[in-house]
Amino acid sequence: MSNTHIFAEERQNKILSLLRVRNKILVSNLCEEFGVSSATIRNDLNQLEKSGLLKRTHGGAIPSMKIMEELTSSQKYKTNFDQKKRIAECAESFIENGDTIALDTGTTTYALACALANKQDLIVITADIRIAGLLEEFSGVSVVLAGGELRKGFSCTTGSITNNTLSSLKVDKIFLATNAVDSNGTLSTPDIEQAYVKKTMINMGKEIFLLCDSSKFGRQSFSRFGSISDIDYIITDTGFDPDILKDLDMNEITLITV
């Protein structure tokens, strides 16, 4: 398998994916997997170790406790369900009839989609096929589904087709999800292709809402896609620890806890 020309960040993301499955990886195997030199692989592993995402061993690496295992959509749906529902109900109050909005993929944004049944003349752009399928049943909602490569297990599309579609559109409001918000305000997600989609969505709208339950704060994941400085509203639950963001500039951000 020759992957000589892929970006280092993409290769490192794939290394983490392999590590989640195998629990141990060897430099020699990764050289063969990606068609690159042992020096390149060692540099990748060293960078990932500095980020706390793995632990170097003789001839390879093992996972660190810090690495985030991404749950599938069905697994996520069962996690912090009550908090997600409250967040979604709050977010729905910002959506008016006649709006054009974008919904990111995720279980909290799916909960928001469930709350849109009575909206009228609403246009929703999304790359999440579960959200699109749900909204198809709502008579007052028109759906634009961004096509692309299906990310199996996560019910969404990614890749250049998805990004090209989204980048050609403008909306009134964006409702964004994240896997992690660290103490520097960095927003991140485990998958690099998903991160590209989120970056594209950030540039689509006038107002950006970040929907995330309190468990996402104080964590970090592999692929950075933005910062809370990109966000206008953060909606989270009451388990949120304000000390995590106390040193950040929140003057232009509205923080709502529910």
Secondary structure, DSSP 4 states (H G I P E B T S, - for coil): ---TTS-HHHHHHHHHHHHHHHS-EEHHHHHHHHT--HHHHHHHHHHHHHTTSEEEETTEEEE-TTPPPPPPHHHHHTTTHHHHHHHHHHHHTT--TT-EEEE-SSHHHHHHHHTTTT--SEEEEESBHHHHHHHTT-TTEEEEE---EEETTTTEEESHHHHHHHHT--EEEEEE--SEE-TT-EEEES-HHHHHHHHHHHTTEEEEEEE--GGGBT---SEEEEEGGG-SEEEE-TT--GGGGTTS--TT-EEEE-
